[in-house]
């Protein structure tokens, strides 16, 4: 009896018309209701979707620079008002989250 083999992956094309539908960047409403955050995201240079988030493979990102295929996730906070101890706590708690989001964006762009 033969082995079960998975079919080969489809060829990867640089032609955006050949992308899987879920990989096509689409504009999506801003989420979270944080106007300063959204304003910051909207002013990213060469943002392909100013005024909107971008949805790629089911994940919302704050911006996409289409020419370089760079996804952005903007973080805003009142960091300068924090005590030194609180700044340290916030940085230590956010770094792992930021790394996870970066890894997800890389996977999304590599997969798509």
DALINBEL-V599122 format. One record per backbone hydrogen bond with DSSP energy under -1.0 kcal/mol. CO is the residue of the C=O (numbers start at 1). NH is the residue of the N-H. E is the energy in kcal/mol with one decimal. If there is no record, write none. Layout:
# DALINBEL-V599122
{{CO:NH:E} {CO:NH:E}}
This chain:
# DALINBEL-V599122
{{15:18:-2.4} {16:19:-1.0} {20:23:-1.8} {21:24:-1.2} {22:57:-2.9} {26:55:-3.4} {28:53:-3.2} {34:38:-2.5} {35:39:-2.8} {36:40:-2.2} {37:41:-2.4} {38:42:-2.4} {39:43:-1.1} {41:44:-1.4} {44:47:-1.7} {49:52:-2.0} {53:28:-2.2} {54:61:-2.7} {55:26:-1.9} {56:59:-1.9} {59:56:-2.4} {61:54:-2.5} {63:72:-2.7} {64:48:-3.6} {65:70:-1.9} {70:65:-2.9} {72:62:-1.8} {72:63:-1.4} {78:81:-1.9} {79:82:-1.7} {83:87:-2.7} {84:88:-2.1} {85:89:-2.1} {86:90:-2.9} {87:91:-2.6} {88:92:-2.4} {89:93:-2.1} {90:94:-2.2} {91:95:-2.2} {94:98:-2.9} {95:99:-2.4} {96:100:-2.2} {97:101:-2.4} {98:102:-2.4} {99:103:-2.6} {100:104:-2.2} {101:105:-2.4} {102:106:-2.3} {103:107:-2.5} {104:108:-2.9} {105:109:-2.4} {106:110:-2.5} {107:111:-3.1} {108:112:-2.4}}
